Amino acid sequence: MKQNKFPPGWDDEQVQRVLEHYETQSEEESFAEDEAAYEDSSQTFMEIPNELVPKVRELLAKRTT
């Protein structure tokens, strides 16, 4: 069986905590979290055509390594 690879600093416990957070979140809490992210001036949101998403991910991965 192939073992999952996690990002640096992550393990199965961290992944489970994140999953639990989103699986137990109410619709209102989810909306509030999204709104807060949109209002955060340290982040940028943009539309990317679906066919370009793999290339954007590749570019981001290169930048962070």
PDB file of N, H, CA, C and O in Angstrom:
ATOM      1  N   MET A   1       0.840  -1.178   0.000  1.00  0.00           N
ATOM      2  CA  MET A   1       0.000   0.000   0.000  1.00  0.00           C
ATOM      3  C   MET A   1       0.889   1.247   0.000  1.00  0.00           C
ATOM      4  O   MET A   1       1.868   1.307   0.745  1.00  0.00           O
ATOM      5  N   LYS A   2       0.563   2.219  -0.812  1.00  0.00           N
ATOM      6  H   LYS A   2      -0.231   2.170  -1.417  1.00  0.00           H
ATOM      7  CA  LYS A   2       1.343   3.449  -0.928  1.00  0.00           C
ATOM      8  C   LYS A   2       1.048   4.374   0.248  1.00  0.00           C
ATOM      9  O   LYS A   2      -0.113   4.618   0.576  1.00  0.00           O
ATOM     10  N   GLN A   3       2.108   4.890   0.886  1.00  0.00           N
ATOM     11  H   GLN A   3       3.051   4.691   0.620  1.00  0.00           H
ATOM     12  CA  GLN A   3       1.936   5.808   2.006  1.00  0.00           C
ATOM     13  C   GLN A   3       1.708   7.218   1.479  1.00  0.00           C
ATOM     14  O   GLN A   3       2.361   7.646   0.527  1.00  0.00           O
ATOM     15  N   ASN A   4       0.761   7.948   2.113  1.00  0.00           N
ATOM     16  H   ASN A   4       0.231   7.600   2.886  1.00  0.00           H
ATOM     17  CA  ASN A   4       0.501   9.331   1.731  1.00  0.00           C
ATOM     18  C   ASN A   4       1.699  10.199   2.071  1.00  0.00           C
ATOM     19  O   ASN A   4       2.381   9.970   3.070  1.00  0.00           O
ATOM     20  N   LYS A   5       1.952  11.201   1.230  1.00  0.00           N
ATOM     21  H   LYS A   5       1.398  11.387   0.419  1.00  0.00           H
ATOM     22  CA  LYS A   5       2.998  12.176   1.514  1.00  0.00           C
ATOM     23  C   LYS A   5       2.330  13.470   1.921  1.00  0.00           C
ATOM     24  O   LYS A   5       1.453  13.972   1.219  1.00  0.00           O
ATOM     25  N   PHE A   6       2.741  14.007   3.050  1.00  0.00           N
ATOM     26  H   PHE A   6       3.454  13.599   3.621  1.00  0.00           H
ATOM     27  CA  PHE A   6       2.185  15.249   3.559  1.00  0.00           C
ATOM     28  C   PHE A   6       3.180  16.378   3.340  1.00  0.00           C
ATOM     29  O   PHE A   6       4.381  16.143   3.206  1.00  0.00           O
ATOM     30  N   PRO A   7       2.670  17.606   3.307  1.00  0.00           N
ATOM     31  CA  PRO A   7       3.584  18.749   3.225  1.00  0.00           C
ATOM     32  C   PRO A   7       4.486  18.794   4.458  1.00  0.00           C
ATOM     33  O   PRO A   7       4.150  18.217   5.492  1.00  0.00           O
ATOM     34  N   PRO A   8       5.618  19.469   4.354  1.00  0.00           N
ATOM     35  CA  PRO A   8       6.513  19.571   5.518  1.00  0.00           C
ATOM     36  C   PRO A   8       5.765  20.094   6.748  1.00  0.00           C
ATOM     37  O   PRO A   8       5.020  21.070   6.663  1.00  0.00           O
ATOM     38  N   GLY A   9       5.970  19.438   7.883  1.00  0.00           N
ATOM     39  H   GLY A   9       6.575  18.645   7.952  1.00  0.00           H
ATOM     40  CA  GLY A   9       5.325  19.839   9.125  1.00  0.00           C
ATOM     41  C   GLY A   9       3.941  19.251   9.337  1.00  0.00           C
ATOM     42  O   GLY A   9       3.342  19.450  10.394  1.00  0.00           O
ATOM     43  N   TRP A  10       3.427  18.537   8.363  1.00  0.00           N
ATOM     44  H   TRP A  10       3.913  18.375   7.504  1.00  0.00           H
ATOM     45  CA  TRP A  10       2.101  17.933   8.475  1.00  0.00           C
ATOM     46  C   TRP A  10       2.251  16.436   8.713  1.00  0.00           C
ATOM     47  O   TRP A  10       3.211  15.806   8.271  1.00  0.00           O
ATOM     48  N   ASP A  11       1.272  15.888   9.424  1.00  0.00           N
ATOM     49  H   ASP A  11       0.492  16.400   9.784  1.00  0.00           H
ATOM     50  CA  ASP A  11       1.193  14.454   9.624  1.00  0.00           C
ATOM     51  C   ASP A  11      -0.284  14.063   9.601  1.00  0.00           C
ATOM     52  O   ASP A  11      -1.157  14.903   9.386  1.00  0.00           O
ATOM     53  N   ASP A  12      -0.545  12.797   9.820  1.00  0.00           N
ATOM     54  H   ASP A  12       0.164  12.114   9.995  1.00  0.00           H
ATOM     55  CA  ASP A  12      -1.930  12.314   9.766  1.00  0.00           C
ATOM     56  C   ASP A  12      -2.812  13.034  10.779  1.00  0.00           C
ATOM     57  O   ASP A  12      -3.971  13.334  10.490  1.00  0.00           O
ATOM     58  N   GLU A  13      -2.271  13.315  11.969  1.00  0.00           N
ATOM     59  H   GLU A  13      -1.330  13.072  12.204  1.00  0.00           H
ATOM     60  CA  GLU A  13      -3.055  13.996  13.006  1.00  0.00           C
ATOM     61  C   GLU A  13      -3.472  15.395  12.554  1.00  0.00           C
ATOM     62  O   GLU A  13      -4.617  15.798  12.756  1.00  0.00           O
ATOM     63  N   GLN A  14      -2.550  16.132  11.945  1.00  0.00           N
ATOM     64  H   GLN A  14      -1.619  15.804  11.781  1.00  0.00           H
ATOM     65  CA  GLN A  14      -2.853  17.476  11.454  1.00  0.00           C
ATOM     66  C   GLN A  14      -3.930  17.414  10.372  1.00  0.00           C
ATOM     67  O   GLN A  14      -4.859  18.222  10.380  1.00  0.00           O
ATOM     68  N   VAL A  15      -3.816  16.478   9.456  1.00  0.00           N
ATOM     69  H   VAL A  15      -3.061  15.822   9.450  1.00  0.00           H
ATOM     70  CA  VAL A  15      -4.797  16.329   8.386  1.00  0.00           C
ATOM     71  C   VAL A  15      -6.164  16.010   8.974  1.00  0.00           C
ATOM     72  O   VAL A  15      -7.170  16.562   8.527  1.00  0.00           O
ATOM     73  N   GLN A  16      -6.219  15.135   9.963  1.00  0.00           N
ATOM     74  H   GLN A  16      -5.402  14.686  10.327  1.00  0.00           H
ATOM     75  CA  GLN A  16      -7.495  14.783  10.586  1.00  0.00           C
ATOM     76  C   GLN A  16      -8.133  15.988  11.266  1.00  0.00           C
ATOM     77  O   GLN A  16      -9.352  16.148  11.223  1.00  0.00           O
ATOM     78  N   ARG A  17      -7.309  16.849  11.903  1.00  0.00           N
ATOM     79  H   ARG A  17      -6.318  16.719  11.939  1.00  0.00           H
ATOM     80  CA  ARG A  17      -7.847  18.052  12.550  1.00  0.00           C
ATOM     81  C   ARG A  17      -8.462  18.993  11.521  1.00  0.00           C
ATOM     82  O   ARG A  17      -9.522  19.572  11.759  1.00  0.00           O
ATOM     83  N   VAL A  18      -7.801  19.145  10.386  1.00  0.00           N
ATOM     84  H   VAL A  18      -6.940  18.675  10.192  1.00  0.00           H
ATOM     85  CA  VAL A  18      -8.324  20.026   9.337  1.00  0.00           C
ATOM     86  C   VAL A  18      -9.623  19.454   8.772  1.00  0.00           C
ATOM     87  O   VAL A  18     -10.596  20.185   8.582  1.00  0.00           O
ATOM     88  N   LEU A  19      -9.637  18.157   8.506  1.00  0.00           N
ATOM     89  H   LEU A  19      -8.847  17.564   8.660  1.00  0.00           H
ATOM     90  CA  LEU A  19     -10.858  17.525   8.004  1.00  0.00           C
ATOM     91  C   LEU A  19     -12.015  17.699   8.977  1.00  0.00           C
ATOM     92  O   LEU A  19     -13.132  18.023   8.573  1.00  0.00           O
ATOM     93  N   GLU A  20     -11.744  17.482  10.254  1.00  0.00           N
ATOM     94  H   GLU A  20     -10.837  17.218  10.582  1.00  0.00           H
ATOM     95  CA  GLU A  20     -12.805  17.630  11.257  1.00  0.00           C
ATOM     96  C   GLU A  20     -13.326  19.063  11.289  1.00  0.00           C
ATOM     97  O   GLU A  20     -14.530  19.288  11.407  1.00  0.00           O
ATOM     98  N   HIS A  21     -12.420  20.024  11.184  1.00  0.00           N
ATOM     99  H   HIS A  21     -11.442  19.841  11.088  1.00  0.00           H
ATOM    100  CA  HIS A  21     -12.827  21.431  11.190  1.00  0.00           C
ATOM    101  C   HIS A  21     -13.852  21.705  10.088  1.00  0.00           C
ATOM    102  O   HIS A  21     -14.908  22.285  10.341  1.00  0.00           O
ATOM    103  N   TYR A  22     -13.531  21.284   8.871  1.00  0.00           N
ATOM    104  H   TYR A  22     -12.673  20.813   8.665  1.00  0.00           H
ATOM    105  CA  TYR A  22     -14.425  21.587   7.748  1.00  0.00           C
ATOM    106  C   TYR A  22     -15.653  20.697   7.697  1.00  0.00           C
ATOM    107  O   TYR A  22     -16.707  21.133   7.233  1.00  0.00           O
ATOM    108  N   GLU A  23     -15.545  19.468   8.161  1.00  0.00           N
ATOM    109  H   GLU A  23     -14.689  19.114   8.539  1.00  0.00           H
ATOM    110  CA  GLU A  23     -16.705  18.570   8.136  1.00  0.00           C
ATOM    111  C   GLU A  23     -17.739  18.919   9.199  1.00  0.00           C
ATOM    112  O   GLU A  23     -18.912  18.578   9.047  1.00  0.00           O
ATOM    113  N   THR A  24     -17.328  19.591  10.268  1.00  0.00           N
ATOM    114  H   THR A  24     -16.375  19.868  10.390  1.00  0.00           H
ATOM    115  CA  THR A  24     -18.266  19.930  11.337  1.00  0.00           C
ATOM    116  C   THR A  24     -18.710  21.392  11.279  1.00  0.00           C
ATOM    117  O   THR A  24     -19.524  21.831  12.091  1.00  0.00           O
ATOM    118  N   GLN A  25     -18.185  22.125  10.338  1.00  0.00           N
ATOM    119  H   GLN A  25     -17.524  21.769   9.678  1.00  0.00           H
ATOM    120  CA  GLN A  25     -18.486  23.550  10.218  1.00  0.00           C
ATOM    121  C   GLN A  25     -19.897  23.758   9.661  1.00  0.00           C
ATOM    122  O   GLN A  25     -20.301  23.113   8.693  1.00  0.00           O
ATOM    123  N   SER A  26     -20.630  24.671  10.294  1.00  0.00           N
ATOM    124  H   SER A  26     -20.302  25.194  11.080  1.00  0.00           H
ATOM    125  CA  SER A  26     -21.959  24.985   9.780  1.00  0.00           C
ATOM    126  C   SER A  26     -21.834  25.836   8.516  1.00  0.00           C
ATOM    127  O   SER A  26     -20.763  26.358   8.207  1.00  0.00           O
ATOM    128  N   GLU A  27     -22.930  25.963   7.802  1.00  0.00           N
ATOM    129  H   GLU A  27     -23.800  25.538   8.053  1.00  0.00           H
ATOM    130  CA  GLU A  27     -22.935  26.775   6.590  1.00  0.00           C
ATOM    131  C   GLU A  27     -22.611  28.238   6.926  1.00  0.00           C
ATOM    132  O   GLU A  27     -21.888  28.908   6.188  1.00  0.00           O
ATOM    133  N   GLU A  28     -23.150  28.714   8.038  1.00  0.00           N
ATOM    134  H   GLU A  28     -23.736  28.169   8.637  1.00  0.00           H
ATOM    135  CA  GLU A  28     -22.892  30.089   8.463  1.00  0.00           C
ATOM    136  C   GLU A  28     -21.418  30.299   8.810  1.00  0.00           C
ATOM    137  O   GLU A  28     -20.825  31.313   8.442  1.00  0.00           O
ATOM    138  N   GLU A  29     -20.837  29.340   9.518  1.00  0.00           N
ATOM    139  H   GLU A  29     -21.319  28.516   9.818  1.00  0.00           H
ATOM    140  CA  GLU A  29     -19.416  29.440   9.875  1.00  0.00           C
ATOM    141  C   GLU A  29     -18.533  29.405   8.626  1.00  0.00           C
ATOM    142  O   GLU A  29     -17.539  30.125   8.537  1.00  0.00           O
ATOM    143  N   SER A  30     -18.901  28.575   7.683  1.00  0.00           N
ATOM    144  H   SER A  30     -19.709  27.990   7.755  1.00  0.00           H
ATOM    145  CA  SER A  30     -18.155  28.476   6.434  1.00  0.00           C
ATOM    146  C   SER A  30     -18.207  29.796   5.670  1.00  0.00           C
ATOM    147  O   SER A  30     -17.192  30.272   5.160  1.00  0.00           O
ATOM    148  N   PHE A  31     -19.399  30.378   5.600  1.00  0.00           N
ATOM    149  H   PHE A  31     -20.223  29.991   6.015  1.00  0.00           H
ATOM    150  CA  PHE A  31     -19.568  31.656   4.914  1.00  0.00           C
ATOM    151  C   PHE A  31     -18.742  32.751   5.593  1.00  0.00           C
ATOM    152  O   PHE A  31     -18.074  33.536   4.920  1.00  0.00           O
ATOM    153  N   ALA A  32     -18.788  32.800   6.926  1.00  0.00           N
ATOM    154  H   ALA A  32     -19.330  32.162   7.473  1.00  0.00           H
ATOM    155  CA  ALA A  32     -18.032  33.812   7.675  1.00  0.00           C
ATOM    156  C   ALA A  32     -16.534  33.645   7.452  1.00  0.00           C
ATOM    157  O   ALA A  32     -15.817  34.637   7.321  1.00  0.00           O
ATOM    158  N   GLU A  33     -16.057  32.416   7.409  1.00  0.00           N
ATOM    159  H   GLU A  33     -16.640  31.611   7.515  1.00  0.00           H
ATOM    160  CA  GLU A  33     -14.635  32.164   7.177  1.00  0.00           C
ATOM    161  C   GLU A  33     -14.224  32.626   5.776  1.00  0.00           C
ATOM    162  O   GLU A  33     -13.161  33.221   5.598  1.00  0.00           O
ATOM    163  N   ASP A  34     -15.070  32.349   4.792  1.00  0.00           N
ATOM    164  H   ASP A  34     -15.934  31.866   4.936  1.00  0.00           H
ATOM    165  CA  ASP A  34     -14.783  32.794   3.424  1.00  0.00           C
ATOM    166  C   ASP A  34     -14.767  34.312   3.333  1.00  0.00           C
ATOM    167  O   ASP A  34     -13.877  34.892   2.710  1.00  0.00           O
ATOM    168  N   GLU A  35     -15.745  34.954   3.952  1.00  0.00           N
ATOM    169  H   GLU A  35     -16.468  34.484   4.458  1.00  0.00           H
ATOM    170  CA  GLU A  35     -15.817  36.414   3.931  1.00  0.00           C
ATOM    171  C   GLU A  35     -14.578  37.032   4.580  1.00  0.00           C
ATOM    172  O   GLU A  35     -14.031  38.007   4.065  1.00  0.00           O
ATOM    173  N   ALA A  36     -14.137  36.476   5.692  1.00  0.00           N
ATOM    174  H   ALA A  36     -14.581  35.683   6.110  1.00  0.00           H
ATOM    175  CA  ALA A  36     -12.956  36.987   6.382  1.00  0.00           C
ATOM    176  C   ALA A  36     -11.722  36.860   5.493  1.00  0.00           C
ATOM    177  O   ALA A  36     -10.865  37.743   5.484  1.00  0.00           O
ATOM    178  N   ALA A  37     -11.634  35.768   4.750  1.00  0.00           N
ATOM    179  H   ALA A  37     -12.330  35.051   4.757  1.00  0.00           H
ATOM    180  CA  ALA A  37     -10.494  35.582   3.852  1.00  0.00           C
ATOM    181  C   ALA A  37     -10.509  36.613   2.734  1.00  0.00           C
ATOM    182  O   ALA A  37      -9.461  37.147   2.371  1.00  0.00           O
ATOM    183  N   TYR A  38     -11.687  36.899   2.182  1.00  0.00           N
ATOM    184  H   TYR A  38     -12.538  36.465   2.476  1.00  0.00           H
ATOM    185  CA  TYR A  38     -11.792  37.894   1.117  1.00  0.00           C
ATOM    186  C   TYR A  38     -11.418  39.288   1.604  1.00  0.00           C
ATOM    187  O   TYR A  38     -10.907  40.100   0.833  1.00  0.00           O
ATOM    188  N   GLU A  39     -11.671  39.566   2.875  1.00  0.00           N
ATOM    189  H   GLU A  39     -12.086  38.907   3.501  1.00  0.00           H
ATOM    190  CA  GLU A  39     -11.371  40.884   3.432  1.00  0.00           C
ATOM    191  C   GLU A  39      -9.921  41.019   3.885  1.00  0.00           C
ATOM    192  O   GLU A  39      -9.481  42.122   4.210  1.00  0.00           O
ATOM    193  N   ASP A  40      -9.174  39.925   3.913  1.00  0.00           N
ATOM    194  H   ASP A  40      -9.531  39.029   3.648  1.00  0.00           H
ATOM    195  CA  ASP A  40      -7.773  39.936   4.348  1.00  0.00           C
ATOM    196  C   ASP A  40      -6.899  40.536   3.242  1.00  0.00           C
ATOM    197  O   ASP A  40      -6.766  39.959   2.163  1.00  0.00           O
ATOM    198  N   SER A  41      -6.313  41.690   3.521  1.00  0.00           N
ATOM    199  H   SER A  41      -6.421  42.159   4.398  1.00  0.00           H
ATOM    200  CA  SER A  41      -5.522  42.384   2.490  1.00  0.00           C
ATOM    201  C   SER A  41      -4.194  41.693   2.189  1.00  0.00           C
ATOM    202  O   SER A  41      -3.491  42.092   1.261  1.00  0.00           O
ATOM    203  N   SER A  42      -3.842  40.670   2.957  1.00  0.00           N
ATOM    204  H   SER A  42      -4.413  40.346   3.711  1.00  0.00           H
ATOM    205  CA  SER A  42      -2.595  39.946   2.683  1.00  0.00           C
ATOM    206  C   SER A  42      -2.792  38.802   1.693  1.00  0.00           C
ATOM    207  O   SER A  42      -1.837  38.101   1.359  1.00  0.00           O
ATOM    208  N   GLN A  43      -4.036  38.609   1.219  1.00  0.00           N
ATOM    209  H   GLN A  43      -4.811  39.178   1.491  1.00  0.00           H
ATOM    210  CA  GLN A  43      -4.333  37.540   0.271  1.00  0.00           C
ATOM    211  C   GLN A  43      -4.986  38.115  -0.978  1.00  0.00           C
ATOM    212  O   GLN A  43      -5.641  39.156  -0.934  1.00  0.00           O
ATOM    213  N   THR A  44      -4.795  37.417  -2.093  1.00  0.00           N
ATOM    214  H   THR A  44      -4.263  36.571  -2.129  1.00  0.00           H
ATOM    215  CA  THR A  44      -5.410  37.808  -3.357  1.00  0.00           C
ATOM    216  C   THR A  44      -6.189  36.623  -3.906  1.00  0.00           C
ATOM    217  O   THR A  44      -5.710  35.489  -3.901  1.00  0.00           O
ATOM    218  N   PHE A  45      -7.393  36.903  -4.378  1.00  0.00           N
ATOM    219  H   PHE A  45      -7.782  37.825  -4.382  1.00  0.00           H
ATOM    220  CA  PHE A  45      -8.216  35.878  -5.005  1.00  0.00           C
ATOM    221  C   PHE A  45      -8.399  36.243  -6.466  1.00  0.00           C
ATOM    222  O   PHE A  45      -8.634  37.404  -6.801  1.00  0.00           O
ATOM    223  N   MET A  46      -8.291  35.251  -7.330  1.00  0.00           N
ATOM    224  H   MET A  46      -8.101  34.308  -7.058  1.00  0.00           H
ATOM    225  CA  MET A  46      -8.505  35.509  -8.749  1.00  0.00           C
ATOM    226  C   MET A  46      -9.075  34.268  -9.416  1.00  0.00           C
ATOM    227  O   MET A  46      -8.897  33.144  -8.948  1.00  0.00           O
ATOM    228  N   GLU A  47      -9.766  34.509 -10.525  1.00  0.00           N
ATOM    229  H   GLU A  47      -9.910  35.422 -10.905  1.00  0.00           H
ATOM    230  CA  GLU A  47     -10.286  33.395 -11.309  1.00  0.00           C
ATOM    231  C   GLU A  47      -9.185  32.899 -12.236  1.00  0.00           C
ATOM    232  O   GLU A  47      -8.486  33.680 -12.881  1.00  0.00           O
ATOM    233  N   ILE A  48      -9.052  31.585 -12.281  1.00  0.00           N
ATOM    234  H   ILE A  48      -9.620  30.950 -11.756  1.00  0.00           H
ATOM    235  CA  ILE A  48      -8.075  30.956 -13.165  1.00  0.00           C
ATOM    236  C   ILE A  48      -8.829  29.894 -13.957  1.00  0.00           C
ATOM    237  O   ILE A  48      -9.519  29.060 -13.371  1.00  0.00           O
ATOM    238  N   PRO A  49      -8.704  29.918 -15.274  1.00  0.00           N
ATOM    239  CA  PRO A  49      -9.368  28.866 -16.057  1.00  0.00           C
ATOM    240  C   PRO A  49      -8.924  27.479 -15.576  1.00  0.00           C
ATOM    241  O   PRO A  49      -7.745  27.269 -15.292  1.00  0.00           O
ATOM    242  N   ASN A  50      -9.846  26.555 -15.489  1.00  0.00           N
ATOM    243  H   ASN A  50     -10.804  26.726 -15.720  1.00  0.00           H
ATOM    244  CA  ASN A  50      -9.563  25.220 -14.967  1.00  0.00           C
ATOM    245  C   ASN A  50      -8.375  24.553 -15.644  1.00  0.00           C
ATOM    246  O   ASN A  50      -7.589  23.866 -14.991  1.00  0.00           O
ATOM    247  N   GLU A  51      -8.246  24.751 -16.939  1.00  0.00           N
ATOM    248  H   GLU A  51      -8.885  25.309 -17.469  1.00  0.00           H
ATOM    249  CA  GLU A  51      -7.158  24.068 -17.642  1.00  0.00           C
ATOM    250  C   GLU A  51      -5.783  24.625 -17.266  1.00  0.00           C
ATOM    251  O   GLU A  51      -4.768  23.984 -17.538  1.00  0.00           O
ATOM    252  N   LEU A  52      -5.734  25.809 -16.645  1.00  0.00           N
ATOM    253  H   LEU A  52      -6.559  26.329 -16.424  1.00  0.00           H
ATOM    254  CA  LEU A  52      -4.458  26.391 -16.232  1.00  0.00           C
ATOM    255  C   LEU A  52      -4.098  26.095 -14.773  1.00  0.00           C
ATOM    256  O   LEU A  52      -2.974  26.365 -14.351  1.00  0.00           O
ATOM    257  N   VAL A  53      -5.023  25.552 -14.010  1.00  0.00           N
ATOM    258  H   VAL A  53      -5.937  25.333 -14.353  1.00  0.00           H
ATOM    259  CA  VAL A  53      -4.783  25.288 -12.597  1.00  0.00           C
ATOM    260  C   VAL A  53      -3.550  24.404 -12.374  1.00  0.00           C
ATOM    261  O   VAL A  53      -2.747  24.727 -11.500  1.00  0.00           O
ATOM    262  N   PRO A  54      -3.359  23.317 -13.109  1.00  0.00           N
ATOM    263  CA  PRO A  54      -2.153  22.514 -12.884  1.00  0.00           C
ATOM    264  C   PRO A  54      -0.859  23.309 -13.088  1.00  0.00           C
ATOM    265  O   PRO A  54       0.096  23.135 -12.331  1.00  0.00           O
ATOM    266  N   LYS A  55      -0.820  24.164 -14.084  1.00  0.00           N
ATOM    267  H   LYS A  55      -1.596  24.305 -14.699  1.00  0.00           H
ATOM    268  CA  LYS A  55       0.373  24.962 -14.332  1.00  0.00           C
ATOM    269  C   LYS A  55       0.608  25.970 -13.207  1.00  0.00           C
ATOM    270  O   LYS A  55       1.747  26.179 -12.790  1.00  0.00           O
ATOM    271  N   VAL A  56      -0.458  26.591 -12.717  1.00  0.00           N
ATOM    272  H   VAL A  56      -1.384  26.421 -13.056  1.00  0.00           H
ATOM    273  CA  VAL A  56      -0.340  27.549 -11.608  1.00  0.00           C
ATOM    274  C   VAL A  56       0.162  26.832 -10.365  1.00  0.00           C
ATOM    275  O   VAL A  56       1.029  27.348  -9.660  1.00  0.00           O
ATOM    276  N   ARG A  57      -0.373  25.654 -10.092  1.00  0.00           N
ATOM    277  H   ARG A  57      -1.078  25.235 -10.665  1.00  0.00           H
ATOM    278  CA  ARG A  57       0.102  24.881  -8.932  1.00  0.00           C
ATOM    279  C   ARG A  57       1.578  24.553  -9.076  1.00  0.00           C
ATOM    280  O   ARG A  57       2.336  24.641  -8.110  1.00  0.00           O
ATOM    281  N   GLU A  58       1.983  24.180 -10.269  1.00  0.00           N
ATOM    282  H   GLU A  58       1.367  24.109 -11.054  1.00  0.00           H
ATOM    283  CA  GLU A  58       3.391  23.867 -10.527  1.00  0.00           C
ATOM    284  C   GLU A  58       4.272  25.090 -10.265  1.00  0.00           C
ATOM    285  O   GLU A  58       5.324  24.976  -9.636  1.00  0.00           O
ATOM    286  N   LEU A  59       3.846  26.245 -10.742  1.00  0.00           N
ATOM    287  H   LEU A  59       2.991  26.338 -11.253  1.00  0.00           H
ATOM    288  CA  LEU A  59       4.616  27.469 -10.525  1.00  0.00           C
ATOM    289  C   LEU A  59       4.701  27.830  -9.046  1.00  0.00           C
ATOM    290  O   LEU A  59       5.756  28.248  -8.567  1.00  0.00           O
ATOM    291  N   LEU A  60       3.599  27.670  -8.323  1.00  0.00           N
ATOM    292  H   LEU A  60       2.743  27.330  -8.711  1.00  0.00           H
ATOM    293  CA  LEU A  60       3.614  27.955  -6.890  1.00  0.00           C
ATOM    294  C   LEU A  60       4.520  26.983  -6.147  1.00  0.00           C
ATOM    295  O   LEU A  60       5.239  27.384  -5.232  1.00  0.00           O
ATOM    296  N   ALA A  61       4.492  25.732  -6.525  1.00  0.00           N
ATOM    297  H   ALA A  61       3.908  25.406  -7.269  1.00  0.00           H
ATOM    298  CA  ALA A  61       5.350  24.727  -5.873  1.00  0.00           C
ATOM    299  C   ALA A  61       6.820  25.068  -6.093  1.00  0.00           C
ATOM    300  O   ALA A  61       7.632  24.924  -5.179  1.00  0.00           O
ATOM    301  N   LYS A  62       7.169  25.515  -7.291  1.00  0.00           N
ATOM    302  H   LYS A  62       6.510  25.632  -8.034  1.00  0.00           H
ATOM    303  CA  LYS A  62       8.560  25.891  -7.572  1.00  0.00           C
ATOM    304  C   LYS A  62       8.979  27.080  -6.731  1.00  0.00           C
ATOM    305  O   LYS A  62      10.124  27.154  -6.284  1.00  0.00           O
ATOM    306  N   ARG A  63       8.069  28.004  -6.513  1.00  0.00           N
ATOM    307  H   ARG A  63       7.139  27.944  -6.876  1.00  0.00           H
ATOM    308  CA  ARG A  63       8.393  29.223  -5.763  1.00  0.00           C
ATOM    309  C   ARG A  63       8.603  28.926  -4.278  1.00  0.00           C
ATOM    310  O   ARG A  63       9.423  29.581  -3.634  1.00  0.00           O
ATOM    311  N   THR A  64       7.887  27.964  -3.732  1.00  0.00           N
ATOM    312  H   THR A  64       7.221  27.432  -4.255  1.00  0.00           H
ATOM    313  CA  THR A  64       7.970  27.672  -2.309  1.00  0.00           C
ATOM    314  C   THR A  64       9.095  26.714  -1.951  1.00  0.00           C
ATOM    315  O   THR A  64       9.373  26.506  -0.770  1.00  0.00           O
ATOM    316  N   THR A  65       9.739  26.133  -2.940  1.00  0.00           N
ATOM    317  H   THR A  65       9.513  26.302  -3.899  1.00  0.00           H
ATOM    318  CA  THR A  65      10.838  25.194  -2.633  1.00  0.00           C
ATOM    319  C   THR A  65      12.186  25.851  -2.819  1.00  0.00           C
ATOM    320  O   THR A  65      13.218  25.214  -2.607  1.00  0.00           O
TER     321      THR A  65
END
